[in-house]
Amino acid sequence: DNLDKISNKFYAELKILIENQEKFIANFPSEFKYGYDNQLITFILDTIYRQKDPEISFSRPTLEHILPQSQKSCELNGKDVKDIINEIGNLTLLCEQDNINASNLTIRDKVSLVYSQSCFKMNKDLVSKQEEFEKYSRQAVRSRGKKLAVMAEKIFNY
């Protein structure tokens, strides 16, 4: 029931957003941010992740920030990254216990302790992106957001 409501809401909003492919891909990363509608973002990421890993059995995924939300972590290499912390490109899915374990760890620790062990291929892919997220945070988040937009457009463009 709740999933049907969420998916119906998503498809209604999606119809408005998809005027054309370029506009959708350009707007997707900034339209879907943590705090906007977390259930909807979870639904989008869950659908994308299950496309990549159709055999995965996973219930009740939770949203996790790749670059941590904590104040001390909002500056990387002397650059303020507060504006990108909540973008969909900085969000991933974890099971609840993994999310608790990853809470406010550094990206390095999240990669080695959580993402590398994840059941989701999309999280394991973050292992190779660790340095990019550490050194070029803004570029890494925006690039991942665009990649997610391309995947979402292919899945949801009906």
MARZA-80943 format. One record per residue (C-alpha): z negated, x, y. Coordinates in steps of 0.05 Angstrom, whole numbers, plus 5000, padded with zeros to 4 digits. Layout:
% MARZA-80943
+------+------+------+
!   c3 !   c1 !   c2 !
+------+------+------+
!    Z !    X !    Y !
...
+------+------+------+
% end
This chain:
% MARZA-80943
+------+------+------+
!   c3 !   c1 !   c2 !
+------+------+------+
! 5000 ! 5000 ! 5000 !
! 4978 ! 5052 ! 5050 !
! 5035 ! 5099 ! 5029 !
! 5085 ! 5042 ! 5039 !
! 5058 ! 5030 ! 5109 !
! 5063 ! 5104 ! 5126 !
! 5133 ! 5111 ! 5098 !
! 5157 ! 5047 ! 5133 !
! 5129 ! 5073 ! 5199 !
! 5162 ! 5140 ! 5188 !
! 5230 ! 5110 ! 5173 !
! 5225 ! 5065 ! 5234 !
! 5208 ! 5125 ! 5278 !
! 5261 ! 5166 ! 5244 !
! 5316 ! 5116 ! 5261 !
! 5298 ! 5125 ! 5334 !
! 5296 ! 5201 ! 5329 !
! 5361 ! 5212 ! 5290 !
! 5414 ! 5199 ! 5342 !
! 5450 ! 5260 ! 5316 !
! 5433 ! 5319 ! 5272 !
! 5427 ! 5371 ! 5327 !
! 5380 ! 5328 ! 5368 !
! 5337 ! 5312 ! 5307 !
! 5331 ! 5386 ! 5288 !
! 5317 ! 5407 ! 5359 !
! 5263 ! 5353 ! 5371 !
! 5230 ! 5352 ! 5302 !
! 5183 ! 5412 ! 5311 !
! 5156 ! 5387 ! 5378 !
! 5153 ! 5313 ! 5358 !
! 5108 ! 5324 ! 5297 !
! 5043 ! 5360 ! 5316 !
! 4974 ! 5360 ! 5286 !
! 4934 ! 5304 ! 5318 !
! 4995 ! 5261 ! 5333 !
! 4995 ! 5225 ! 5266 !
! 4967 ! 5268 ! 5211 !
! 4982 ! 5217 ! 5156 !
! 5055 ! 5217 ! 5177 !
! 5058 ! 5293 ! 5180 !
! 5025 ! 5297 ! 5111 !
! 5077 ! 5247 ! 5085 !
! 5135 ! 5288 ! 5114 !
! 5109 ! 5355 ! 5086 !
! 5091 ! 5324 ! 5019 !
! 5162 ! 5295 ! 5013 !
! 5194 ! 5362 ! 5031 !
! 5148 ! 5401 ! 4984 !
! 5161 ! 5354 ! 4926 !
! 5236 ! 5362 ! 4937 !
! 5226 ! 5437 ! 4927 !
! 5177 ! 5428 ! 4869 !
! 5193 ! 5361 ! 4836 !
! 5150 ! 5375 ! 4775 !
! 5087 ! 5386 ! 4816 !
! 5030 ! 5337 ! 4803 !
! 4988 ! 5337 ! 4865 !
! 4945 ! 5282 ! 4894 !
! 4914 ! 5276 ! 4962 !
! 4943 ! 5337 ! 4998 !
! 4909 ! 5359 ! 5062 !
! 4938 ! 5392 ! 5124 !
! 4921 ! 5464 ! 5136 !
! 4938 ! 5508 ! 5196 !
! 4974 ! 5572 ! 5176 !
! 4950 ! 5608 ! 5239 !
! 4878 ! 5585 ! 5245 !
! 4854 ! 5535 ! 5297 !
! 4791 ! 5574 ! 5315 !
! 4785 ! 5597 ! 5386 !
! 4779 ! 5670 ! 5368 !
! 4845 ! 5665 ! 5331 !
! 4884 ! 5632 ! 5388 !
! 4904 ! 5700 ! 5413 !
! 4947 ! 5745 ! 5369 !
! 4970 ! 5813 ! 5393 !
! 4946 ! 5795 ! 5463 !
! 4988 ! 5733 ! 5466 !
! 4961 ! 5662 ! 5475 !
! 4986 ! 5619 ! 5418 !
! 4946 ! 5555 ! 5432 !
! 5009 ! 5516 ! 5447 !
! 5039 ! 5528 ! 5378 !
! 4977 ! 5522 ! 5334 !
! 4987 ! 5447 ! 5322 !
! 5063 ! 5448 ! 5313 !
! 5089 ! 5426 ! 5245 !
! 5116 ! 5496 ! 5234 !
! 5044 ! 5521 ! 5233 !
! 5022 ! 5468 ! 5183 !
! 5022 ! 5468 ! 5107 !
! 4993 ! 5427 ! 5051 !
! 4936 ! 5447 ! 5007 !
! 4890 ! 5412 ! 4958 !
! 4823 ! 5395 ! 4990 !
! 4784 ! 5453 ! 4958 !
! 4837 ! 5504 ! 4977 !
! 4835 ! 5477 ! 5048 !
! 4760 ! 5486 ! 5051 !
! 4767 ! 5557 ! 5024 !
! 4822 ! 5574 ! 5075 !
! 4786 ! 5544 ! 5134 !
! 4793 ! 5592 ! 5193 !
! 4809 ! 5653 ! 5151 !
! 4857 ! 5701 ! 5182 !
! 4930 ! 5694 ! 5162 !
! 4923 ! 5757 ! 5120 !
! 4865 ! 5728 ! 5081 !
! 4898 ! 5660 ! 5074 !
! 4960 ! 5693 ! 5044 !
! 4923 ! 5736 ! 4994 !
! 4868 ! 5687 ! 4974 !
! 4902 ! 5619 ! 4979 !
! 4977 ! 5615 ! 4992 !
! 4996 ! 5667 ! 4939 !
! 4959 ! 5624 ! 4887 !
! 4985 ! 5557 ! 4911 !
! 5021 ! 5508 ! 4866 !
! 5072 ! 5497 ! 4921 !
! 5132 ! 5543 ! 4927 !
! 5132 ! 5531 ! 5002 !
! 5063 ! 5562 ! 5007 !
! 5081 ! 5621 ! 4962 !
! 5141 ! 5632 ! 5009 !
! 5090 ! 5645 ! 5065 !
! 5069 ! 5710 ! 5029 !
! 5134 ! 5743 ! 5052 !
! 5125 ! 5714 ! 5122 !
! 5055 ! 5741 ! 5134 !
! 5076 ! 5799 ! 5178 !
! 5122 ! 5754 ! 5218 !
! 5065 ! 5704 ! 5231 !
! 5019 ! 5761 ! 5251 !
! 5066 ! 5799 ! 5297 !
! 5114 ! 5746 ! 5322 !
! 5071 ! 5683 ! 5316 !
! 5109 ! 5639 ! 5365 !
! 5177 ! 5657 ! 5335 !
! 5151 ! 5648 ! 5263 !
! 5121 ! 5579 ! 5277 !
! 5184 ! 5555 ! 5313 !
! 5230 ! 5584 ! 5259 !
! 5190 ! 5550 ! 5204 !
! 5190 ! 5485 ! 5244 !
! 5265 ! 5487 ! 5249 !
! 5271 ! 5502 ! 5175 !
! 5227 ! 5442 ! 5160 !
! 5270 ! 5400 ! 5207 !
! 5334 ! 5418 ! 5169 !
! 5301 ! 5400 ! 5103 !
! 5273 ! 5335 ! 5131 !
! 5340 ! 5315 ! 5160 !
! 5374 ! 5325 ! 5093 !
! 5321 ! 5285 ! 5056 !
! 5310 ! 5228 ! 5104 !
! 5380 ! 5219 ! 5134 !
! 5401 ! 5157 ! 5097 !
+------+------+------+
% end
